[in-house]
Amino acid sequence: MRDHIECLASRPRFERLIRMRDTGDGHFKTCSQCGFVWESRESFLKDPALKMIGYQVHGEDQREGLFLFNHDCHTTLSLRAGHFLDLYQGPMFQARLIGTEACPGQCLRQGDLRPCPEKCECAYVREVIQIILNWPKQPVATRR
């Protein structure tokens, strides 16, 4: 039995923009505090006014976990991890280690953004976090 499944993505991770599910207003995300609109995932990721601060694990489905970002208007935004998982191009492990002796527990600590060293089904989410943290930032031309 294979211990991982290779992702099929082939483009460089910082160059790819996959169309995301419509948020209902045609935009990627709108700040609930100040109303700023990010038109695309790329504009969201490259905005220096955002800082990733955490991840809330979902017990059953990693795509349903929440990535947490602080916006410079002093609010915290949450986005489902599923909006970003296609950025990962590495192996995806099938073994679930959360709650076992082998688990370092990083997923259970919301503010711990370090990568996971184990071959756990959750490890790829930790790699996506690293991709987001290292995404090149560019000043936004106009703020609403």
QUINOR-V915633 format. One record per pair of residues at least 12 apart in sequence whose C-alpha atoms are under 10 Angstrom apart, sorted by the first residue. I is the first residue (numbers start at 0). J is the second residue. D is the distance in Angstrom with one decimal. If there is no record, write none. Layout:
BEGIN
i & j & d
I & J & D
I & J & D
END
This chain:
BEGIN
i & j & d
1 & 92 & 8.8
1 & 93 & 8.7
2 & 90 & 8.9
2 & 91 & 8.2
2 & 92 & 5.7
2 & 93 & 6.2
2 & 94 & 7.6
2 & 118 & 8.5
2 & 119 & 9.6
2 & 120 & 9.9
3 & 89 & 9.3
3 & 90 & 5.6
3 & 91 & 5.0
3 & 92 & 4.3
3 & 93 & 6.1
3 & 94 & 8.8
3 & 118 & 8.7
3 & 119 & 9.5
3 & 120 & 8.8
4 & 89 & 8.6
4 & 90 & 5.7
4 & 91 & 5.2
4 & 92 & 6.6
4 & 93 & 8.1
5 & 88 & 7.5
5 & 89 & 6.3
5 & 90 & 4.9
5 & 91 & 6.5
5 & 92 & 9.1
6 & 85 & 8.6
6 & 86 & 9.9
6 & 87 & 7.6
6 & 88 & 5.3
6 & 89 & 6.1
6 & 90 & 6.5
6 & 91 & 7.4
7 & 85 & 9.5
7 & 87 & 9.8
7 & 88 & 7.2
7 & 89 & 9.1
8 & 85 & 7.5
8 & 86 & 8.2
8 & 87 & 8.0
8 & 88 & 5.9
8 & 89 & 9.1
9 & 88 & 7.6
10 & 86 & 9.4
10 & 88 & 9.0
11 & 86 & 8.8
11 & 87 & 9.8
11 & 88 & 8.9
12 & 85 & 8.7
12 & 86 & 5.5
12 & 87 & 7.2
12 & 88 & 7.7
12 & 130 & 8.2
12 & 134 & 9.5
13 & 41 & 8.8
13 & 44 & 9.9
13 & 86 & 7.9
13 & 130 & 8.4
13 & 131 & 9.5
13 & 133 & 9.6
13 & 134 & 7.1
13 & 135 & 8.3
14 & 41 & 9.1
14 & 86 & 9.6
15 & 41 & 8.7
15 & 85 & 9.1
15 & 86 & 7.6
16 & 39 & 8.5
16 & 40 & 7.3
16 & 41 & 6.8
16 & 85 & 9.4
16 & 86 & 8.8
17 & 39 & 9.5
17 & 40 & 8.4
17 & 41 & 9.4
17 & 82 & 9.3
17 & 83 & 9.2
17 & 85 & 7.9
17 & 86 & 8.9
18 & 39 & 8.4
18 & 40 & 8.4
18 & 82 & 9.5
19 & 39 & 8.2
19 & 40 & 7.6
19 & 81 & 9.5
19 & 82 & 6.6
19 & 83 & 9.1
20 & 82 & 8.1
24 & 38 & 9.9
25 & 38 & 7.8
25 & 39 & 9.4
26 & 38 & 4.7
26 & 39 & 6.5
26 & 40 & 9.0
27 & 39 & 4.9
27 & 40 & 6.0
27 & 41 & 9.2
27 & 42 & 8.9
27 & 43 & 7.9
27 & 78 & 10.0
27 & 82 & 9.5
28 & 40 & 8.1
28 & 42 & 9.9
28 & 43 & 7.7
28 & 76 & 9.1
28 & 77 & 9.7
28 & 78 & 8.5
29 & 43 & 9.8
29 & 76 & 9.1
30 & 70 & 8.0
30 & 72 & 8.9
30 & 74 & 8.1
30 & 75 & 8.7
30 & 76 & 7.0
30 & 77 & 9.9
31 & 72 & 10.0
31 & 74 & 7.8
31 & 75 & 8.7
31 & 76 & 7.6
32 & 70 & 9.1
32 & 72 & 7.1
32 & 73 & 8.0
32 & 74 & 6.2
32 & 75 & 8.8
32 & 76 & 9.2
33 & 70 & 9.4
33 & 71 & 9.6
33 & 72 & 6.6
33 & 73 & 9.2
33 & 74 & 8.6
33 & 143 & 8.2
34 & 72 & 9.8
34 & 142 & 9.7
34 & 143 & 7.2
35 & 70 & 9.8
35 & 72 & 9.5
35 & 141 & 9.9
35 & 142 & 6.7
35 & 143 & 5.3
36 & 142 & 8.4
36 & 143 & 7.2
37 & 139 & 10.0
37 & 142 & 9.7
37 & 143 & 9.9
40 & 82 & 8.4
40 & 83 & 8.5
41 & 134 & 9.3
41 & 135 & 10.0
41 & 136 & 10.0
42 & 136 & 9.2
42 & 137 & 8.8
42 & 138 & 9.7
42 & 139 & 8.0
43 & 136 & 9.6
43 & 139 & 9.7
44 & 83 & 9.9
44 & 130 & 9.9
44 & 131 & 6.8
44 & 132 & 8.8
44 & 133 & 9.5
44 & 134 & 6.5
44 & 135 & 7.9
44 & 136 & 7.3
44 & 137 & 9.3
45 & 131 & 9.1
45 & 133 & 9.7
45 & 134 & 6.4
45 & 135 & 5.8
45 & 136 & 4.1
45 & 137 & 5.5
45 & 138 & 7.8
45 & 139 & 8.3
46 & 70 & 9.5
46 & 134 & 9.5
46 & 135 & 8.8
46 & 136 & 5.7
46 & 137 & 6.0
46 & 138 & 6.3
46 & 139 & 6.3
47 & 70 & 9.0
47 & 71 & 8.9
47 & 135 & 8.9
47 & 136 & 5.4
47 & 137 & 6.4
47 & 138 & 6.2
47 & 139 & 7.9
48 & 68 & 9.7
48 & 69 & 8.2
48 & 70 & 5.7
48 & 71 & 5.2
48 & 72 & 8.5
48 & 136 & 9.2
48 & 137 & 9.6
48 & 138 & 8.3
48 & 139 & 8.6
49 & 67 & 9.9
49 & 68 & 6.2
49 & 69 & 5.6
49 & 70 & 4.7
49 & 71 & 6.5
49 & 72 & 9.5
49 & 74 & 9.9
49 & 75 & 9.3
49 & 76 & 9.2
49 & 136 & 9.5
50 & 67 & 8.5
50 & 68 & 5.3
50 & 69 & 5.2
50 & 70 & 6.7
50 & 71 & 8.4
50 & 75 & 9.4
50 & 76 & 9.9
50 & 131 & 9.6
50 & 132 & 8.1
51 & 66 & 7.4
51 & 67 & 5.8
51 & 68 & 4.2
51 & 69 & 6.4
51 & 70 & 9.0
51 & 75 & 9.3
51 & 76 & 9.3
51 & 77 & 9.7
51 & 110 & 9.2
51 & 112 & 8.8
51 & 128 & 8.4
51 & 131 & 7.8
51 & 132 & 6.9
52 & 66 & 8.0
52 & 67 & 5.6
52 & 68 & 5.4
52 & 69 & 6.6
52 & 75 & 8.8
52 & 76 & 9.8
52 & 109 & 8.2
52 & 110 & 6.0
52 & 111 & 8.4
52 & 112 & 7.7
52 & 132 & 9.6
53 & 65 & 8.2
53 & 66 & 6.0
53 & 67 & 4.9
53 & 68 & 7.1
53 & 69 & 9.4
53 & 77 & 9.3
53 & 106 & 9.6
53 & 108 & 8.4
53 & 109 & 5.1
53 & 110 & 4.4
53 & 111 & 6.7
53 & 112 & 6.5
53 & 128 & 8.9
54 & 66 & 4.6
54 & 67 & 5.8
54 & 68 & 9.1
54 & 77 & 9.0
54 & 78 & 9.6
54 & 79 & 9.5
54 & 80 & 8.5
54 & 105 & 9.6
54 & 106 & 7.3
54 & 107 & 8.7
54 & 108 & 8.0
54 & 109 & 5.1
54 & 110 & 6.7
54 & 111 & 7.8
54 & 112 & 7.4
54 & 124 & 9.2
54 & 125 & 9.0
54 & 128 & 8.4
55 & 67 & 7.7
55 & 77 & 9.4
55 & 79 & 9.4
55 & 80 & 9.3
55 & 106 & 7.4
55 & 107 & 7.6
55 & 108 & 8.0
55 & 109 & 5.5
55 & 110 & 8.7
56 & 80 & 9.2
56 & 105 & 9.8
56 & 106 & 6.0
56 & 107 & 6.8
56 & 108 & 8.9
56 & 109 & 7.8
56 & 121 & 8.9
56 & 124 & 9.4
57 & 79 & 9.9
57 & 80 & 9.7
57 & 106 & 9.3
57 & 107 & 9.7
57 & 121 & 10.0
58 & 97 & 9.0
60 & 80 & 9.8
60 & 81 & 9.5
60 & 121 & 9.4
61 & 79 & 9.0
61 & 80 & 7.1
61 & 81 & 7.5
61 & 84 & 9.2
61 & 120 & 8.5
61 & 121 & 6.8
61 & 122 & 10.0
61 & 123 & 9.3
61 & 124 & 7.3
62 & 79 & 6.5
62 & 80 & 5.0
62 & 81 & 4.1
62 & 82 & 7.8
62 & 83 & 8.7
62 & 84 & 7.4
62 & 124 & 8.6
63 & 78 & 9.0
63 & 79 & 5.5
63 & 80 & 6.1
63 & 81 & 6.4
63 & 82 & 9.4
64 & 77 & 9.5
64 & 78 & 8.3
64 & 79 & 5.7
64 & 80 & 5.4
64 & 81 & 7.7
64 & 106 & 10.0
64 & 124 & 9.1
65 & 77 & 5.9
65 & 78 & 5.4
65 & 79 & 4.6
65 & 80 & 5.4
65 & 81 & 8.6
65 & 82 & 9.7
65 & 109 & 9.7
66 & 78 & 5.3
66 & 79 & 6.1
66 & 80 & 5.8
66 & 81 & 9.4
66 & 82 & 9.5
66 & 83 & 9.3
66 & 109 & 9.3
66 & 124 & 9.8
66 & 128 & 8.3
66 & 131 & 10.0
67 & 79 & 8.9
67 & 80 & 9.5
67 & 109 & 8.9
67 & 110 & 9.1
80 & 124 & 7.6
80 & 127 & 8.6
80 & 128 & 9.2
81 & 124 & 9.4
83 & 124 & 9.0
83 & 127 & 7.1
83 & 128 & 9.0
83 & 130 & 9.5
83 & 131 & 8.5
84 & 123 & 8.2
84 & 124 & 7.1
84 & 126 & 9.3
84 & 127 & 6.4
84 & 128 & 9.4
85 & 127 & 8.7
86 & 126 & 9.3
86 & 127 & 6.7
86 & 128 & 9.9
86 & 130 & 7.6
86 & 131 & 8.9
87 & 123 & 7.1
87 & 124 & 8.3
87 & 125 & 9.9
87 & 126 & 7.0
87 & 127 & 5.9
87 & 128 & 9.6
87 & 129 & 9.9
87 & 130 & 7.9
88 & 123 & 9.1
88 & 126 & 9.5
88 & 127 & 9.3
89 & 123 & 7.6
89 & 126 & 8.7
90 & 118 & 9.2
90 & 120 & 9.5
90 & 122 & 9.3
90 & 123 & 7.5
91 & 118 & 8.3
91 & 119 & 8.1
91 & 120 & 6.3
91 & 121 & 8.3
91 & 122 & 7.7
91 & 123 & 6.2
91 & 124 & 9.4
92 & 117 & 9.4
92 & 118 & 5.9
92 & 119 & 5.5
92 & 120 & 4.6
92 & 121 & 7.8
92 & 122 & 7.7
92 & 123 & 8.0
93 & 118 & 8.2
93 & 119 & 6.6
93 & 120 & 5.0
93 & 121 & 8.8
94 & 117 & 9.8
94 & 118 & 7.1
94 & 119 & 5.2
94 & 120 & 5.5
94 & 121 & 8.8
95 & 118 & 8.5
95 & 119 & 5.3
95 & 120 & 5.3
95 & 121 & 7.2
95 & 122 & 9.5
96 & 117 & 8.2
96 & 118 & 8.2
96 & 119 & 5.5
96 & 120 & 7.5
96 & 121 & 8.1
96 & 122 & 9.6
97 & 119 & 7.9
97 & 120 & 9.0
97 & 121 & 8.1
101 & 117 & 7.6
101 & 118 & 9.6
101 & 119 & 9.3
102 & 115 & 8.8
102 & 116 & 9.2
102 & 117 & 7.2
102 & 118 & 9.5
102 & 119 & 8.2
103 & 115 & 7.5
103 & 116 & 8.3
103 & 117 & 8.0
105 & 121 & 9.9
105 & 122 & 9.7
105 & 125 & 8.8
106 & 121 & 7.8
106 & 122 & 8.9
106 & 124 & 9.1
106 & 125 & 8.1
111 & 125 & 9.6
112 & 124 & 10.0
112 & 125 & 7.0
112 & 126 & 9.4
112 & 128 & 6.7
112 & 129 & 7.7
112 & 132 & 8.9
113 & 125 & 6.8
113 & 126 & 8.6
113 & 128 & 8.1
113 & 129 & 7.6
114 & 126 & 5.9
114 & 127 & 9.0
114 & 128 & 7.8
114 & 129 & 7.0
END
